[in-house]
Amino acid sequence: MNASTEVVGTQLFDLRGRKAIVSGGAGELGLALVVALHACGAEVAILDASGETASTAGRIHDPHRPVHGLRADLADRTQAASVFDEAVRLMGGLDILVNSAGIQRRSPAMDFSEQDWDDVLAVNLSATFFLCQRAARVMVPQGRGKIINIASMTSFVGMKFISAYAASKAGVMQLTKALSNEWAADGVQVNAIAPGYFKTRMNAAYFEPANAELYRGITQRIPAARWGEPSDLQGALMFLASRASDYVSGVTLPVDGGFLGR
Ligand SMILES: NC(=O)c1ccc[n+]([C@@H]2O[C@H](COP(=O)([O-])OP(=O)(O)OC[C@H]3O[C@@H](n4cnc5c(N)ncnc54)[C@H](O)[C@@H]3O)[C@@H](O)[C@H]2O)c1
């Protein structure tokens, strides 16, 4: 057996001793990502604006490795900086950053308000950049780190009535490449996951009876013939957060049941 075959199997995904921040970790997809990191051995801090941030973190019972829940509005740069620093201080370091905080506003483009545009870009794109920047200031000097941004199908295709969201998520994909170009040589891999259609409250509009036909049409267009469950993201995250992906940088990995291939 040579050195490269010795690390295959679960060791490749071992995150014991690693410290991770998950923005938006109190959300439906974010929590599944927190659970995956914790299950692989990482210490995790959730940064989220939700009033349920602390109780969500507390749902992962582990007296030896508690999940930290820190509440903050990440669109506010002062709050974002201070809660990020607090998380790094609490854990004693940082190896993994997952940017999952995100919002969506729906409206025809002609009526889209300035406030909605600014809010969506502030959370989905600007907060993602400034958290990446702060993470790199820890990771680049230590010569090691994993940044995983949460993109979307709208990073690739435009859709209708969510112009700010689509612009922000296309920006997340491009940002991921740009930061990878700067930091890959320093041992920091920057990648993204693009979830397809997931059964979450962000997509609640699709589940309304009035949209039943639309819902059926989307389901038929997904080669896997079903919408994603939050747990469907966990494997991709474990790959991108672990040394399994040490030579993967700048990619946006669709986890979409085959949607983009059709
Ligand atoms: N649900 C889907 O089908 C889907 C598909 C593609 C991409 N995504 C993306 O996945 C990510 C997670 O989505 P989700 O379905 O879990 O949504 P969610 O609404 O359940 O979770 C988003 C989390 O982000 C937090 N958040 C929002 N604004 C914030 C702010 N200013 N500061 C701090 N936290 C803030 C919310 O409190 C929430 O806990 C988002 O980036 C979303 O755009 C979701």
The ligand as a MOL file (V3000), in Angstrom:
LIG
                    3D

  0  0  0     0  0            999 V3000
M  V30 BEGIN CTAB
M  V30 COUNTS 44 48 0 0 0
M  V30 BEGIN ATOM
M  V30 1 N -33.6680 26.5350 -0.5770 0
M  V30 2 C -33.2350 26.3440 -1.8030 0
M  V30 3 O -33.8580 25.6500 -2.6140 0
M  V30 4 C -31.9580 26.9830 -2.2530 0
M  V30 5 C -31.5300 26.7460 -3.5530 0
M  V30 6 C -30.3350 27.3180 -3.9630 0
M  V30 7 C -29.5870 28.0830 -3.0890 0
M  V30 8 N -30.0350 28.2850 -1.8260 0 CHG=1
M  V30 9 C -29.1950 29.0820 -0.9540 0
M  V30 10 O -28.8600 28.3100 0.1740 0
M  V30 11 C -28.6480 29.1560 1.2980 0
M  V30 12 C -29.4860 28.6780 2.4600 0
M  V30 13 O -30.8520 28.7150 2.0770 0
M  V30 14 P -31.9900 28.0770 2.9910 0
M  V30 15 O -32.9650 27.4300 2.1020 0
M  V30 16 O -31.3770 27.3360 4.1110 0 CHG=-1
M  V30 17 O -32.6980 29.4050 3.5030 0
M  V30 18 P -33.1470 29.7970 4.9900 0
M  V30 19 O -33.9610 31.0300 4.8490 0
M  V30 20 O -33.7340 28.6150 5.6830 0
M  V30 21 O -31.7410 30.1190 5.6590 0
M  V30 22 C -31.0390 31.2930 5.4170 0
M  V30 23 C -30.4390 31.7200 6.7320 0
M  V30 24 O -29.7140 32.9310 6.4950 0
M  V30 25 C -29.9700 33.7740 7.5820 0
M  V30 26 N -29.8030 35.1700 7.1950 0
M  V30 27 C -30.5100 35.8620 6.2930 0
M  V30 28 N -30.1110 37.1340 6.2650 0
M  V30 29 C -29.1160 37.2350 7.1830 0
M  V30 30 C -28.3210 38.3070 7.6290 0
M  V30 31 N -28.4570 39.5620 7.1670 0
M  V30 32 N -27.3890 38.0480 8.5860 0
M  V30 33 C -27.2510 36.8070 9.0900 0
M  V30 34 N -27.9970 35.7660 8.7190 0
M  V30 35 C -28.9180 35.9820 7.7580 0
M  V30 36 C -31.4110 33.5150 7.9870 0
M  V30 37 O -31.6750 33.9330 9.3190 0
M  V30 38 C -31.5110 32.0190 7.7890 0
M  V30 39 O -31.2610 31.3100 8.9780 0
M  V30 40 C -28.9890 30.5720 0.8270 0
M  V30 41 O -27.7980 31.2410 0.4640 0
M  V30 42 C -29.8450 30.3220 -0.3830 0
M  V30 43 O -29.7990 31.3940 -1.2750 0
M  V30 44 C -31.2110 27.7590 -1.3850 0
M  V30 END ATOM
M  V30 BEGIN BOND
M  V30 1 1 1 2
M  V30 2 2 2 3
M  V30 3 1 2 4
M  V30 4 1 4 5
M  V30 5 2 4 44
M  V30 6 2 5 6
M  V30 7 1 6 7
M  V30 8 2 7 8
M  V30 9 1 8 9
M  V30 10 1 8 44
M  V30 11 1 9 10
M  V30 12 1 9 42
M  V30 13 1 10 11
M  V30 14 1 11 12
M  V30 15 1 11 40
M  V30 16 1 12 13
M  V30 17 1 13 14
M  V30 18 2 14 15
M  V30 19 1 14 16
M  V30 20 1 14 17
M  V30 21 1 17 18
M  V30 22 2 18 19
M  V30 23 1 18 20
M  V30 24 1 18 21
M  V30 25 1 21 22
M  V30 26 1 22 23
M  V30 27 1 23 24
M  V30 28 1 23 38
M  V30 29 1 24 25
M  V30 30 1 25 26
M  V30 31 1 25 36
M  V30 32 1 26 27
M  V30 33 1 26 35
M  V30 34 2 27 28
M  V30 35 1 28 29
M  V30 36 1 29 30
M  V30 37 2 29 35
M  V30 38 1 30 31
M  V30 39 2 30 32
M  V30 40 1 32 33
M  V30 41 2 33 34
M  V30 42 1 34 35
M  V30 43 1 36 37
M  V30 44 1 36 38
M  V30 45 1 38 39
M  V30 46 1 40 41
M  V30 47 1 40 42
M  V30 48 1 42 43
M  V30 END BOND
M  V30 END CTAB
M  END
